[in-house]
Amino acid sequence: MGVIQPKEQRAGGLPAQGPCGVWAEHEGETHWQPEPAHGHVTLKITPDTFPSNLMTVGFQYIDEGCALRDHGHRASDELLFVWGGHGTAYLDGVPHKVEPGSLVYVGRFVKHGFVNEGKGQLKLMWVITPPGLEHAIRGMGRLREPGSDQRPGAFDRPPNIRDILDRAGFARPDTLVPGGSGR
């Protein structure tokens, strides 16, 4: 990744610039995810890895037949862009078919999850603001070596998952509508 730092002064009286960067698909901190996703997440932009504190951006890979479990966020808005695979997004329990090019938006306390119903991985790019989701990815995942496909085998979320989710700004289940994907 190449990050271009902002310049304090620019020629010709132009305003000061913010940061910018370019990432290849597999660049970034990557974590294997517990069941039922059984895939991995690559963190692209986090407040501690890029000079922006406005958002966290990641690529999520959900394995065939697996799911991103139903959840919601207390104070975050999230955009999820499908760039590979086919499946169903559940928003407050209502199913919506997704395919490459689909864009999903969820605001605070909207229960959402994804089920991969296609061949191969369901690939999502998500942007969440304000940041915080990176704490959950790191707290419940297992670090993946760059470029490695050596899976650690199926594993569950850690015993302190509620603390991890609270720190990351996840909504508690009793604040979300019932139903969903069932995962």
MONORNOR-V633329 format. One record per pair of residues at least 24 apart in sequence whose C-alpha atoms are under 6 Angstrom apart, sorted by the first residue. I is the first residue (numbers start at 0). J is the second residue. D is the distance in whole Angstrom. If there is no record, write none. Layout:
I,J,D / I,J,D
This chain:
29,143,5 / 30,140,5 / 30,141,5 / 30,142,4 / 30,143,5 / 31,140,5 / 31,141,5 / 31,143,6 / 32,140,5 / 33,154,5 / 33,155,5 / 33,156,6 / 34,155,6 / 35,65,6 / 35,66,5 / 36,61,5 / 36,65,5 / 36,66,5 / 36,67,5 / 37,62,6 / 38,62,5 / 53,129,6 / 54,127,6 / 54,128,5 / 54,129,5 / 54,130,5 / 55,126,6 / 55,127,5 / 55,130,5 / 56,125,6 / 56,126,5 / 57,124,6 / 57,125,5 / 58,123,6 / 58,124,4 / 59,122,6 / 59,123,5 / 60,120,6 / 60,121,6 / 60,122,5 / 61,120,5 / 61,121,5 / 62,120,5 / 63,115,6 / 63,119,5 / 63,120,5 / 64,115,5 / 64,116,6 / 65,115,6 / 66,113,5 / 66,114,4 / 66,115,6 / 67,112,5 / 67,113,5 / 68,112,5 / 68,182,5 / 69,111,5 / 69,112,4 / 70,110,5 / 70,111,5 / 71,108,5 / 71,109,5 / 71,110,5 / 71,169,6 / 71,170,5 / 72,107,5 / 72,108,5 / 72,168,6 / 72,169,4 / 72,170,5 / 73,107,5 / 73,108,6 / 73,168,6 / 73,169,6 / 73,170,5 / 74,107,5 / 75,107,5 / 75,128,5 / 75,129,6 / 76,105,6 / 76,106,4 / 76,107,6 / 76,127,6 / 76,128,6 / 77,104,6 / 77,105,5 / 77,126,6 / 77,127,4 / 78,103,6 / 78,104,5 / 78,125,5 / 78,126,5 / 79,103,5 / 79,124,6 / 79,125,4 / 80,123,5 / 80,124,5 / 81,122,6 / 81,123,5 / 82,122,6 / 82,123,6 / 83,121,6 / 83,122,5 / 84,117,6 / 84,120,6 / 84,121,4 / 85,117,5 / 86,114,6 / 86,115,4 / 86,116,5 / 87,113,6 / 87,114,5 / 88,112,6 / 88,113,4 / 89,179,6 / 92,178,5 / 92,179,4 / 110,175,6 / 131,167,5 / 132,167,5 / 134,167,5 / 135,163,6 / 135,164,6 / 135,167,6
